Amino acid sequence: MIREKSAGAIVFHKGGSSIEYLVLHYPAGHWDFPKGNIEKGESEEDTILREIREETGIVSVVPLPGFSRRIEYQYRRPEGLVFKTVIFKLARANVKTVKLSHEHQGYAWLEYQKALDRVTFENSKRVLREAQSYLEKAGHDETSTSLNRFLGK
């Protein structure tokens, strides 16, 4: 079995009191988050920043400390079965302007429930639910000063 390790991000933008999440439309038809294989010598954060830049053109993004979720799945390619692990982090985009790469056929910035409805795979939906819960908790936890500063509160 072939093994791959990738890193990706639940990219969000906070404007006023609302949070919107970036979802990408892949040519195979599914909707998911930016992600890609970790290249030799890269950290997970390096990969996330590179993949966001390559896939969306967004360079003004800041990874959020303290949130990391792992998903695993299998898929088949001509060389055989692939067991893939993806580490997802949260990342705040300071802009919403997207310039898609050839790897995608569309994108949307959506509020939580619409993003949850749009994302195709259950494991990605789970990560989005956990990200939303994490951001809501941070927003109500007055002791989380650095996180609130990060969120612009």
C-alpha positions, -999 to +999 in steps of 0.1 A: +000+000+000+012+035-009+012+060+019+008+098+015+008+126+041-007+159+033-016+191+050-045+215+044-063+243+059-098+254+069-094+289+055-118+315+070-123+352+067-139+373+094-157+404+083-176+422+111-194+395+131-196+368+105-171+341+095-170+327+060-151+296+050-134+290+017-144+258-001-129+247-035-146+228-063-124+200-076-126+187-112-138+153-099-169+171-087-164+173-049-160+204-027-133+204-001-106+226+015-071+235+001-046+208+008-016+190-007+013+166-002+040+176+022+072+180+003+106+170+015+119+195+040+086+212+046+067+215+079+029+211+079+026+249+082+049+254+052+028+231+032-004+248+042+009+282+033+023+269-001-009+251-010-032+280-001-009+303-023-007+278-052-044+268-052-060+302-044-035+329-049-040+341-014-008+351+003-022+371+032-031+343+054-021+335+090-023+300+105-043+299+138-024+283+167-039+255+187-061+238+161-050+206+144-072+178+131-063+146+113-083+127+087-075+094+070-089+078+039-080+055+010-082+059-027-071+041-057-047+052-085-030+032-113-001+023-091-023+008-064-042+016-032-032+048-014-036+053+023-037+091+029-034+111+061-042+148+060-035+172+088-059+202+088-052+235+106-072+267+107-060+297+088-074+332+087-073+349+053-070+387+054-084+390+019-112+372+000-098+377-035-091+343-051-072+334-082-078+297-087-051+273-100-057+248-128-064+222-100-099+236-093-130+247-113-146+269-087-147+283-052-171+299-027-168+318+005-197+305+026-210+310+061-208+280+083-240+261+076-238+267+038-202+255+038-211+225+058-238+217+033-215+222+003-185+202+015-188+167+000-170+143+023-181+134+059-145+135+073-141+171+060-176+181+074-164+168+108-133+189+106-154+220+097-177+213+126-148+211+150-132+243+135-165+262+139-168+249+175-132+260+182-138+295+168-171+299+187-155+288+220-126+312+214-151+340+208-168+334+242-137+327+262-125+360+276-093+343+290-082+335+254-067+370+249-042+361+222-067+341+202-093+369+205-066+393+193-060+370+164-097+369+155-098+407+156-118+411+188 
